[in-house]
Amino acid sequence: MTEELGILELILGASLTVQLVMLILLLASVVSWYMIVQRLMLLRRTDEELVAFEAHFWSGIDLSELYQQGNQAVADGAPPTGVESIFRAGFKEFSRLSQQTDIQADAVLEGARRAMRVATLRESDRLEANLPFLASVGSTSPYIGLFGTVWGIMHSFRGLANATQATLATVAPGISEALIATAMGLFAAIPAVLAYNRFAGRVDYLLNRYDTFVDEFSGILQRQTYALRARQPRD
């Protein structure tokens, strides 16, 4: 308890500039932890949705029925996300283009793939949201803390000019105040860096799974497109 009170007293006794640096680092740490928890829950939910949808997709269900099952969520204002949104974008475009008999099979397939690529980019933006902030906190917080430390040490040594006797006891409190800024900078940076690296790797994994799904789904659509065109009467 004595140590905690001592640290608190050092913070309250620091110069205004150092206190401002500490406040910035504290806010950055709080916001980054909020984003870490939020991203962790989002990526975990996205991973579970991916596994569940792929199991449902490969269960042999009719694609039209699978598409219709997501219409209720869209009607409720909560459209599906993740791999299901990619599936819906591709199947919707495929269904629309397939009804036009004057379009070649390759054009139908390319239109569906283009719609899925756009949906994948949207999902990429959704998954990568807030990651730049974590990267910024991780890269800049140590330097912000170092600035507070340098400023605090300068302030402490300037105070020695007015001191009648320069001893370690005279300068130690000021240096201790300044070093707290460095510690706070590391406290904010380390979790942000670890979380960013972890989340960035997870996002890359999910996007690779999405690309694999697009290729597999495109193969299914290609077979259906050529089969549909083969059944249509020719002029």
C-alpha positions, -999 to +999 in steps of 0.1 A: +000+000+000+029+023+008+044+018-026+011+025-044+007+058-024+043+067-032+038+062-069+005+082-068+023+110-049+051+110-076+025+113-103+007+141-086+039+159-079+052+157-115+053+188-137+023+197-158+039+185-190+048+151-176+013+147-162-001+155-196+021+128-211+009+103-185-027+112-192-023+107-229-006+073-223-034+063-198-061+072-223-043+053-251-039+023-229-076+023-219-088+027-255-064+001-268-076-024-242-112-017-252-103-024-288-084-055-279-114-070-261-137-059-289-115-073-317-110-105-298-147-111-295-153-102-331-126-125-345-138-154-323-174-149-334-163-147-371-143-179-368-172-197-353-195-184-380-171-195-407-169-231-393-207-233-389-215-219-423-190-241-442-204-272-424-239-261-435-228-252-470-211-286-476-240-306-461-256-309-495-282-282-490-297-266-521-280-232-528-313-214-533-326-227-500-294-216-483-297-182-497-334-179-486-325-188-451-304-156-448-332-134-461-350-132-427-319-117-411-316-092-439-353-083-434-346-078-397-319-053-405-290-076-395-276-089-427-252-119-424-214-111-422-183-131-429-183-159-454-221-160-456-221-124-469-196-135-496-218-164-505-249-142-507-232-116-529-220-142-553-252-162-555-273-131-559-253-119-588-252-154-603-290-157-601-294-123-617-271-129-646-283-164-652-317-151-661-303-131-690-300-156-718-279-133-740-249-134-715-222-160-720-215-186-692-180-171-686-195-137-681-220-150-656-192-167-636-170-136-638-198-114-626-204-137-596-167-137-588-165-100-590-193-096-565-176-120-542-144-101-544-161-069-535-178-086-505-144-100-495-129-065-495-158-053-473-151-081-449-114-073-449-122-037-439-145-049-411-120-073-397-090-049-399-109-020-383-090-005-353-059-025-360-041+006-373-048+023-339-033-006-320-002-004-343+001+033-337-002+029-299+024+001-300+049+021-320+045+056-305+038+051-268+074+043-259+085+075-275+058+096-259+068+081-226+104+088-233+096+124-241+079+127-207+110+112-191+134+135-208+112+165-200+109+155-164+147+150-160+153+184-175+128+199-151+145+181-122+180+193-131+168+228-137+156+227-101+191+220-089+202+254-100+181+269-071+191+242-046+217+251-020+230+215-019+228+191-048+224+156-034+209+124-046+179+129-023+173+162-040+172+149-076+158+114-070+121+123-067+122+143-100+139+115-118+115+090-104+085+110-116+100+112-151+107+074-152+071+067-145+062+082-179+085+056-196+070+028-176+035+039-187+046+041-223+058+005-222+026-005-204+005+009-232+028-003-260+034-039-251-002-052-251-010-032-282+019-047-301+011-082-290-026-078-298-019-063-332+005-091-343-020-117-330-050-101-347-032-094-380-023-130-383-058-141-375-073-117-401-049-131-427-060-166-418-097-157-422-091-139-455-072-169-469-102-191-459-125-166-476-104-168-508-105-206-507-142-205-503-146-181-533-125-205-555-145-235-543-179-218-547-168-205-582-162-241-592-198-250-582-212-220-600-192-228-631-207-263-634-242-249-628-237-221-653-226-245-681-253-270-673-279-242-674-267-228-707-266-263-722-303-268-713-314-235-729-327-238-765-304-222-791-316-200-820 
